Amino acid sequence: MSQPKPQLTPAPTISRRTIFAGAGTAGAIAAAATLLPGIEPAQLAAVEPLKPAPANGGGYSLSEHVRRYYKTTRV
């Protein structure tokens, strides 16, 4: 009796499409990396200090953003 031959798995092949996609990705990453150090940090917006909560509760106040919301809900 003869023994069965072992199955050899073919070596994985890399297609041209995979190589070009990898090269394009590497190029895009390199371009982004050269641009990132030139980005300045965003300027912090001036923030109003928060008003302390009233001692007796009832901290609702009609602020500007609430007025804008009410304007958008009018029919």
N, C-alpha and C positions, 0 to 999 in steps of 0.2 A: 504494500500500500504506500502511496505517496502522500507526503504531508502537504497540507494546503499552503500556498504561498502567502506570506504576510502582505497585507494591503498597505501600500505606500500612499500617504496623503500628499497631494501635490503641494509644492511650496506656494505660499500666497503671492500673488502677483500684484504689482501696483500699476494701475493704469495711468495714462497720461493725464486724464481728467483729474485724478486724485493729486498728482504732482502739481499741476497748474493751480488747483484750488488751494493747496497748501502754500504754494509760493505767493499767491494773491493774498491769502490771509496773513501771512508773515509780513508782506509788504504793507498792508493796511495797518497792522499793529505797529510796525516801525514808524510809519508816517504819523500815527496818532501819538506815539511816544515822543516824537520830536516836537509836536505842537503843545503837548500838555504843560511842560515847564513854563511856557509863555503865558499861560492863563493866570490872570491876577485873581486873588480871592475877592469874592463878592463883597460889596460894601454893605455893612449892616444898616438896616433901616432904623431910623429913630423910633424908639418905642416909648409910648406914653407910660409913665409909672401907673401901676394899678392902684385904684382907690381902695382904701381899707373897707372892709365890710362893716355895715352899720351894727352898732351894739345890740339893737333891738330886733335884728333880722330885717327881712324885706330889702334885700340888696338889689332889686331890679331897678334899672335906670334906663331911660329911653336914650340910647346912644345912637350915633350916626349910622352904624351898620344895621341897627334894628329899624331905623327910619327907612333906609334903603330897601330892606326886606319888605316892609309894609307897603312901600310904593310899588314893588313888583307884584304884589298879590292883589292889587286893585283890578277890578274888572271893568 
